[in-house]
Amino acid sequence: MATESASAIPKGQVDLMDFIDWSGVECLNQSGSNTIVNALKQGYREDEGLNLVSDADEQLLIYIPFNQVIKLHSIVIKGPEEEGPKTVKLFSNKEHMGFSNVNDYPPSDTVVLSEDNLKGKPVTLKYVKFQNVRSVTIFIEDNQHDGETTNVQKIVLYGSTVETTDMKGLKKIEDH
């Protein structure tokens, strides 16, 4: 499967992009002009010329908070054959992680991306580990050919929302 299509979306799941709290998204070790927005945000992530590229070495640490509780089913991480991510560790509801403490916690799931995954084939996650997710941290540990930099063309998170009340959306009712 060379390109991603609507049929690539797992049955019963949706692209969770609309539920990302963009003000809290962070990426450590991204290069100045090739940031996380290029790989994650609609419109940007479809542009083959816009990528997320690591800076000092091949590792990237991405924190994605959501504006409501979600269930994470699968993930797409596209990248070029040589510089694309290889070992990816995902952490559910772990905030304030850095490169110094990322190995102190067991990941909720670890995936090794294949050539098909880098072309857009979704990776199904350990669904039971991603049931009440408020944030996900993605640690890209290395790349396909142990190069100096890692290049990510696209990140898509598939899942569903947990029916809850969005507390930020509530307004206080004045007493009369």
MOMO-V864700 format. One record per backbone hydrogen bond with DSSP energy under -0.5 kcal/mol. NH is the residue of the N-H (numbers start at 1). CO is the residue of the C=O. If there is no record, write none. Layout:
NH/CO
NH/CO
//
This chain:
8/5
9/6
13/10
14/159
16/157
18/15
19/16
20/17
21/65
22/20
24/21
25/22
26/63
28/61
30/27
31/34
31/53
35/33
38/35
39/35
39/36
40/36
41/37
44/41
44/42
45/41
47/44
48/46
50/47
51/49
52/152
53/34
53/51
54/150
55/29
60/140
61/28
62/138
63/26
64/62
64/136
66/134
67/19
70/133
71/160
72/130
73/71
73/158
74/158
75/123
76/156
78/154
79/118
84/80
86/142
88/86
88/111
89/139
90/109
91/137
93/135
95/93
101/98
102/98
104/101
105/102
108/90
109/90
111/88
113/86
113/111
118/114
119/115
119/116
120/117
121/116
123/75
124/122
125/73
127/125
129/126
130/127
133/70
134/132
136/64
137/91
138/62
139/89
139/137
140/60
140/138
141/87
141/139
142/87
144/84
145/82
146/143
151/83
152/52
153/78
153/151
154/78
155/39
156/76
158/74
159/14
160/71
162/69
163/161
164/162
167/165
169/166
170/167
174/172
//
